[in-house]
Amino acid sequence: MKLSYSHVDVFSPVPFGGNTTQVDMFGFPLTARLTQSAIGYDQTVGITLTRDAARSQYTAAVGSAFRPLVNNYRIVAPRTSASFPSNYVQGVIDATWTYYTNNQFTFGQPGRAFSGRVVNGRLQFTKNGAGPFYLSKPSTKDVVACAGALACAGALASAGMATTELELGAEFCAAFNRGVATNTANWCPAPPTPGAAAPAACRDADGDGLPDEWEQANGFDENEPAGVNGAGGDPDHDRATNYDEFIAGIVEKEKKSDCECRGAK
């Protein structure tokens, strides 16, 4: 598969996003070639092994619960296999829910700050101070399919879940599958290593929705989410909170990017 890409956005850290993931099954090797003639870019990514070699490497690398997913035609995803153990990650799920019963849950990214705790079996949380919202304890099926209690939007979505609950449910699903559910500092991964420390632009040590980089650059304590250092702080008394000023900076940058891109055309 060949993709030709003509758009250039110098302000975006990921001007093009794509992958060759085969979500429900692996049937044959797939590669994607991305080219851009303006800058001479030409790169091919994906599975370059033969079909038999890929299947052989898979069988050698995975645990016993995953080997039966291989048949004569494909490697089936756990979520679509009736034989995959229904309690495969139950121990991890139980440990995660116990952890957030005893410890505060915080997860922050630029523009988003989640905080809460498991109460009566459900994660009760807020986003940017609004809430409360709730996530029920998931099952193995929920984790491997991102369904049920962790439902994504569309046909898999649990009835009655608010958009904010779906949003955090998707984050939890990814964290469970990457093995970092109790370490929110690593929820924003440094690709391609699952569970790697978050890149600087994504880190938010105190979970207040303000990136550590931004707080450091503006003289705030990145480990203190309250008072003048937090999202609601207003140390210069201009009636704009730290969070307001952070968002205003993003908007200004986007305006600049849009202006410069239109001028370049």
N, C-alpha and C positions, 0 to 999 in steps of 0.2 A: 504494500500500500504506500503510495507516494503522496505527500502533502506539500503544496507550494504555498508559502506564507509571505504576504507582501506588507503587512502592517508592522510599523516600528513604534514602540512606546518606550521611550528611554526612562520614564519614571516608574514603570512597573517592574518589580523584581521577577515576575514570571510573565513575560509578554505572550508566551504561548503555553498552554497547558494541555497535555494529552498523555494517554498511556495505552499500553497494549494488554491491559488486564482482561482476562476472560472469566467473568464473574461466576457464571453458573457451571461451566465445564471447560476443560481443555480438550480440544479435539485435534488441532494441528498447530504447528509453530506459526507465529504471526510477527511480522516486523513492520515498523512504520518508518518511512524516510521523510525527513523534513528538510526542505530546501528554501533558501531565500537568495535570489540572485543579486539583490542590491548589496549584500555584504559578503557574498560568497559562502554562505552557510550551507552545509550539506552533511547531515548526520542521520544514521540509521540506528534505531533502538528496537529492542524486543528479543524474542527467542530465536537465536540463530542455530540452535542444535537441530538435529533431525528429530522426527517424531519419536522414534524408538529411544534415542539417547535422552530426550527430555523425560520420557516415562521412566526410564531406568534410573536417572538421577533423582527423580521425585520419590520413587520407591525406596531408594537407599537413604534419603534424607529425612523422611517423615516417621512419626511414631506409629505404633500398631493400629491405633484407631483410624488412621488415615489411609493405610494401605489397601483396605477393601474398596476404596473409592475408585480404584483403577479397574476398568474392564477392557474388553477387546477393542472398544471404539473411542473411549474418552476417559478423562479423569473428572469425576463428578464433584461438584462443590458439596461440602458438608450440609449446607442448608437444603439441598435438593435430594439428599440421600436418606432413605428410610432406615438404613442400617447404621447410620452414625449414632454413637451413644448419646442418649437424650440428656445425660447428666455430665457430659464431658468437662465442662468448665464450672460446674456447680460449686466446687470448693473455692474457686477464685471469686465467684460471685458472692458467696457467703462471707468470705474474708473481707471483700471490699465493702459490703454493706455494714459489717461489724466495725470496720475501720472508721467509716463516716458516721457511725452511731457514736463513737467515742472521740472523734476528732472533727473539727470544722472542715467543711468542704469549701474550697475556694478555687476558682479557675478564671484567669483573666487573659484577655487579648485586647489589642487596640479597639476601643469602642465597646467592649463587652466585659462585664464583671459579674460573675456568678458567685453566690455564697449561700451556704446552707448546711444542713445536717440531716441524717436519717432519724425520723421520728415516727414511732409506731409502724415501722416497716417500710415507710416511704421516704424518699429524699425530698425534703421540703426546702425550697431554695428561692432566692430572688435573683433578678437580673437588673443590674444598674439601679438597685434599690427598689425596684418594682416587684410586686408579687403579693402573697407567695404563690409559687408554682410547685408541681409535684411530679416525681418519677417513681413508679412502682418498681419493686425488685424484679429484675429480669430473670428469665430462664436461659438454659443453654441454647434453645431454639431461637430465642429473642436475640442472643448475642451473635450467633453465626449467620442469622438472616437480617439483622438490624430491623426486627419486626416487634410486634407486641408492645412491651413496656418501653422499648427503645426505638419505636417505629419511626421510619422516615416518612416523608409525605407520600401521598398517592394511595395505591391499593393496600400497601402494607401498614398504613397508619392506624394506630389504635383510635377507636371512636372516642371523641370527647377530649383529645389531647390538644392543648393550646399550642400555638406556633412556637412559643418559647420553650415549651416542654419537648416538642419535636426537635428543636435546635440542640438542646443539651443532650437529648437522647442519642442523637447522631454522634455527638462528641464522645459520649460514654461507650457507644458501640465500637467506635474506632479504638478507644483506649483499651477496652477489654481485649480486642483482637490483637493489639500490639503489646499486651502484657504490661501496661503502665497505668492501670485504672486507679491505683492509690497514689500516683505520683503525677499530679497535674502539671508540674513544671515541665514534664516531657510530653504533654499532650499535643503540643505543636511541634511536629518532628523536624529533624534536620535530615532530609532525604539524602541518600536512599536507605539509611540505617534505621530500622524500626526501634523506637524507644530511645533514640539519641537525644541529647540535650537540645532544647529549643534554640533556634537561631536568635541572635540579639534582637532583631526587629520584632520578635514575637514574645519575648520574655516579659512577664509581669509578676515579679516575685511576691508582691503583697495582694495580688488579685483585685486591684481597685479599678481596672480598666484602662490604666495609664501605662504604656510600655516603659520598662526600666530605662531604655535609652533616652526616651523623652524626659523622664523625671530627672535623670542624671544631668542632661543637657540644660535643664531649667532650674537646677539647684534644689531639687526635692529628694527626700529619702525614699528610695525605691522599695524599702522594706517596711514602710509605715503607711497603712491605708487610711488613717484617720487624720482629722485636724487639717492644718495647712498643707500637709503632704499628700492628702487623699484627693479623690476625684471631686469631692464637694468643697475643697478648700478655696479660699479667695484671698491670698496673702497681699495682693496689691489693691484690694478693696474697690475693684472696678465693676462689681456685680456680675462678673463672669467667672464661673467656677473653673478650676483647673481642667476639668473634663471638657467644659465648653471651649476653653482656649485650645486644648489639644485637638478637638474636632474642627475648630475654626482653621487651624493650621493645615489639616488634611484637605478641607474644602478649598483653601487658598492654593494649595499645591495642585489640586485637580484643575482649578481654573487656569492656572499657569500652564499646565500640561496641555489642556485643551486649546488654549490660545496659541501656544508654540506649534502644536501639531497642525492646526489649521493654517498657520502662517507658512509652515514648511511645504504645504501642498500647493 
